[in-house]
Amino acid sequence: MDIKNNYSLRLNKDIERKLIARNLLALKKYSYVFDDYLYVGFWSIYFMDFKLFHKMLGINNMLSFEKGDSSRSQFNNPYDFIKIEEGDFSDRYNSVVDFNKKIFFRLDYECPLSNDIIKDIDNIVRSKITKWGTILSLSLHCQLPLNDEKKEEYINKFREEWSWYLARKKNSQGKEELPKFKHVTQENLAQKYIEILEGKIKDCLRGRELDYIILYKYNYRDWSKMFTIWFLLDSWEKIAELKRNFWSVEMVEIDAPVLTLKEKVAFNVNLNRIQKILTGRSQNKDVKISKKLGYHLKNREVKAYLKYYKEYPHFTEVTI
């Protein structure tokens, strides 16, 4: 356990989870009430997601899987309704999770896509999920290995192993063929993850009275490039209603600038003025914005802060 698990010190991760919690509240319009859900998450001595989803969604039944010694997690447990299970999630969830409940899975793997992760999804979705309204969230490390040999080895998994999870296509003779992954790059890696994960979900739901919708897709970067995708599993009728009336599933890129407290305050004081400069027809917008702020930001950074300033955190040191 290290600082990387403390989302409150990870700028874009912090913004991402606040966006998700706020957007999930919009599901109340479609009769989703989260106070009767079981929330399942991974190891943490900080419990940032647990606190957030309890406060914003009203979830009072939570389960955390902790690798190795759980004494620090037990000590830092903020609520008596969070049950801590010692052991790896993949090994323990089958005997610990109550699948008779509606479940909110927050599977924050923070490692690259692997066969073990796909196996978890298969086991959970294919044979365990029985309640409509289940949420399945997956967070993955989304960066190809820098080492050329390891990079080629990882890309080969897309071609040789993971293409099996995709929909078959008919060739010119009318026979079904496995699709082939071509040109897996850092730029399209997140999209390849989506193709594999969505294909696996479809395969697991085939022949069942369940359908799915992708609620969110996020790319963000703090220490490394990350990707998060959220699935909602429900009846065909409910999913059709959501697709028809509610949801857009475009990829959201979160890349907010790192600002000092003084810079953040200066920006907030000038929010409307900077917005007018950006949307206006005047020349030298960068110069005008820098003059208004008192410091320089790239145009991309200005737009990113304007987009996420409501969720933007700030960190201070407290001496106890």
Secondary structure, 3 states (H helix, E strand, C coil): CCHHHCHHHCHHHHHHHHHHHHHHHHHHHHCCCHHHCEEEEECCCCCHHHHHHHHHHCCCCEEEEECCCCHHHHHHCCCCCEEEEECCHHHHHHHHCCCCCCEEEEEECCCCCCHHHHHHHHHHHHHHCCCCCEEEEEEEECCCCCCHHHHHHHHHHHHHCHHHHCCCEECCCCCEECCCCCCCCCCCHHHHHHHHHHHHHHHHHCCCCCEEEEEEEEEEECCCEEEEEEEEEECHHHHHHHHHHCCCCCCEEECCCCCCHHHHHHHHHCHHHHHHHHHCCCCCHHHHHHHHHCCCCCHHHHHHHHHHCCCCCCCCCCCC
